[in-house]
Amino acid sequence: MNTTFSAANRTLELMRYPSKAQHPSLQAWGSEDELVLNYLAEQNKLESQALGRVLILNDEFGALGCGLSDVIDDNSVWQSDSHIGHLALQDNLKRNELNATFSIVNSITPLEGNFDTVLLKLPKSNHYLQHILTQLTHHVTDKSQVIAFGKTKAVTSSILTQFDTVLGKTTTSLAVKKSRLIFCTPALSKLNAASFNHTDRRWSIDKSYTGNSLTLCNLANVFAAKSLDIGARFMLDNLPPFNDENILDLGCGNGVLGLVTLVQSHNSQVTFADESYMAVESAKRAVIENIPDKLEQTHYLVDNCLESATKSIYTHNFDRILCNPPFHQQNTLTDHIAWQMFNDAKACLKKGGKFLVVGNRHLDYHEKLKRVFGGTKIVASNAKFVILEVVKR
């Protein structure tokens, strides 16, 4: 396992989060992180105050936050939508005995003021990138330097056009280790001109599930932001009746499963949990817009699966947990998230509580659930998906 990160004449020990789940073939940084730090060093930008006020965006496991911790000041900001990213940054700062004086904020915390240097790791979602770039038009000047970085295959002509259209003149570096930098000079004519509220997406699900059409609010980095994903649709088609239960929507995304459950039952309490701050906020907005009178019956949890919940009042708390697990972390396919969700769900269910999971058939969730819970029951299946139910004994 490679945990030694070397860039810009310094060496750090970095791990993904959670470190105990890190596969030996994976590491907590990419060649694009090395490239941007080495570029800054070559440009003599790592001297004290040379970068001015810095904004670091989408730093997956804290490579930039750690690498720049001693050269950026307490007016600088590190922002991420990923709670796991926040945990990884804190973990790696501690691992390397670094003190970060910059502010660490989530994606729904409004930025304040202008930044001299913006360092942006290209996100997986182009829609989220559009949101970030539009947001930046309110927080940079024509003297600011915006540097984005990513794998060469992600730096497409359409991405460059996106930067050019929203922010200003855009160029790229040569490729190094299959990574590339994007340099953007903000144009005065484009600054403060755009509203980024339009990056939220809204759509409705039909009346067949609840008798009334429901509107889903999807903030920019929420999975399946354009329409109901087919796994969630299959789960909705096979939801059991609920009788005033304490329910958890685990990995809630925009909250569609928990929202429909809340509408279908009179007095159930529903908790929405996800590692994305935008996902949990989207779920809350959906409740406020569709059934504001039931807001007091809901709770909202940003967590790494249920890591903190297993050490809190949520332990042995739920009658039923609904779950449509992701099988990727950032751009990496992995099954450790499903494993952790299943184990955390067991800790948070009451005795006799039920765990309902939907997933692609090829993922073999039934074998994992059998190892964690001791047995599974198939609730429904089709050519692509299967819904499994297990009971905590």
PEJO-V182586 format. One record per helix or strand. SS is the DSSP state (@ for helix, = for strand). FROM is the first residue (numbers start at 0). TO is the last residue. If there is no record, write none. Layout:
{{SS:FROM:TO} {SS:FROM:TO}}
This chain:
{{=:3:6} {=:9:12} {@:18:20} {@:30:41} {=:53:56} {@:62:66} {=:76:79} {=:81:81} {@:82:94} {=:102:105} {=:114:120} {@:125:135} {=:139:150} {@:151:153} {@:156:165} {=:167:171} {=:175:175} {=:178:185} {@:187:189} {@:195:198} {=:200:204} {=:213:217} {@:229:236} {=:245:249} {@:255:263} {=:268:273} {=:275:275} {@:276:289} {@:291:296} {=:297:301} {@:308:310} {=:317:322} {=:327:328} {=:331:332} {@:335:347} {=:348:359} {@:360:362} {@:364:372} {=:376:380} {=:384:390}}
